Amino acid sequence: MAIKSGYSAILSSRAQKEIEISWEWYEERLHGLGDRFVRDVIARIRDIEKNPDRYPTRFKSYKEVSIDTFPFLIIYRISTKKKSIRIVSIFHTSQSPRHKYK
């Protein structure tokens, strides 16, 4: 997913699982909605890759950004040395905030 900034995103196993579970949940409700969710997540990750410092730091070195049409946050960390962005979580906002950064 590398873009002009030279940064590329890497999804943690936790983030991958959260995407998979959310896709399944949305698909069960409406065919195609899970695909729309994944497209929105990918679009936001591409925004992050273009300008990783654009979004606020919320806790220690963790940054987060919301997904416009779904109640999720993308939580990530930047490695300037590696020119990478580690997507730590695709966090559903109804969950307890205590679990955001674990």
C-alpha positions as CSV (number, residue, x, y, z in Angstrom):
1,M,0.0,0.0,0.0
2,A,3.0,2.4,-0.3
3,I,2.1,5.9,-1.6
4,K,4.3,8.9,-2.4
5,S,5.3,9.6,1.2
6,G,7.3,6.5,1.1
7,Y,5.4,5.1,4.1
8,S,3.7,1.7,3.9
9,A,1.2,0.2,6.3
10,I,1.5,-3.1,8.0
11,L,-1.5,-4.6,9.7
12,S,-1.1,-6.4,13.0
13,S,-2.7,-9.8,13.4
14,R,-5.2,-8.1,15.8
15,A,-6.2,-5.6,13.2
16,Q,-6.5,-8.3,10.5
17,K,-8.8,-10.3,12.8
18,E,-10.9,-7.2,13.6
19,I,-11.4,-6.5,10.0
20,E,-12.4,-10.1,9.2
21,I,-14.9,-10.3,12.1
22,S,-16.4,-6.9,11.2
23,W,-16.7,-7.8,7.5
24,E,-18.6,-11.0,8.5
25,W,-20.9,-9.1,10.8
26,Y,-21.7,-6.5,8.2
27,E,-22.2,-9.1,5.4
28,E,-24.6,-11.0,7.6
29,R,-26.7,-7.8,7.9
30,L,-26.6,-6.7,4.2
31,H,-24.8,-8.4,1.3
32,G,-22.1,-6.0,0.1
33,L,-21.9,-3.9,3.3
34,G,-18.9,-5.9,4.5
35,D,-17.1,-5.1,1.2
36,R,-18.0,-1.4,1.7
37,F,-16.5,-1.5,5.2
38,V,-13.2,-3.0,3.9
39,R,-13.0,-0.4,1.1
40,D,-13.5,2.4,3.6
41,V,-10.8,1.0,5.9
42,I,-8.4,0.7,3.0
43,A,-9.2,4.2,1.8
44,R,-8.4,5.6,5.3
45,I,-5.2,3.6,5.5
46,R,-4.1,5.1,2.2
47,D,-4.8,8.5,3.7
48,I,-2.6,7.6,6.6
49,E,0.2,6.5,4.3
50,K,0.1,9.7,2.4
51,N,0.4,11.8,5.6
52,P,1.0,9.8,8.7
53,D,1.4,12.8,11.0
54,R,-1.9,14.4,10.0
55,Y,-3.9,12.7,12.7
56,P,-3.6,13.3,16.4
57,T,-1.6,11.4,18.9
58,R,-4.0,10.2,21.6
59,F,-1.9,8.0,23.9
60,K,1.8,7.8,24.1
61,S,2.9,7.4,20.5
62,Y,-0.5,6.0,19.3
63,K,-2.4,7.9,16.7
64,E,-6.0,7.4,15.8
65,V,-8.4,8.3,13.0
66,S,-12.1,7.6,12.6
67,I,-13.7,5.8,9.6
68,D,-16.3,8.2,8.3
69,T,-19.3,5.9,7.7
70,F,-18.6,3.2,10.2
71,P,-18.1,3.4,14.0
72,F,-14.5,2.4,14.0
73,L,-11.1,4.0,14.8
74,I,-7.8,3.0,13.1
75,I,-5.2,3.0,15.8
76,Y,-1.6,3.1,14.5
77,R,2.1,3.9,15.3
78,I,4.7,5.4,13.0
79,S,8.2,4.2,12.6
80,T,10.1,7.0,10.9
81,K,13.3,4.8,10.7
82,K,11.5,2.0,8.8
83,K,9.2,4.4,7.0
84,S,6.3,2.2,8.1
85,I,3.0,2.5,9.8
86,R,1.8,-0.3,12.0
87,I,-1.9,-0.5,12.2
88,V,-2.4,-1.8,15.7
89,S,-6.2,-2.0,15.8
90,I,-9.4,-1.4,13.8
91,F,-11.3,-0.5,17.0
92,H,-15.1,-0.5,17.3
93,T,-16.1,2.6,19.2
94,S,-18.7,0.7,21.3
95,Q,-15.9,-1.2,23.0
96,S,-14.5,0.0,26.3
97,P,-11.7,2.5,25.7
98,R,-9.5,0.5,28.1
99,H,-9.0,-2.0,25.3
100,K,-7.9,0.5,22.6
101,Y,-4.1,0.2,23.1
102,K,-3.7,-3.3,24.4
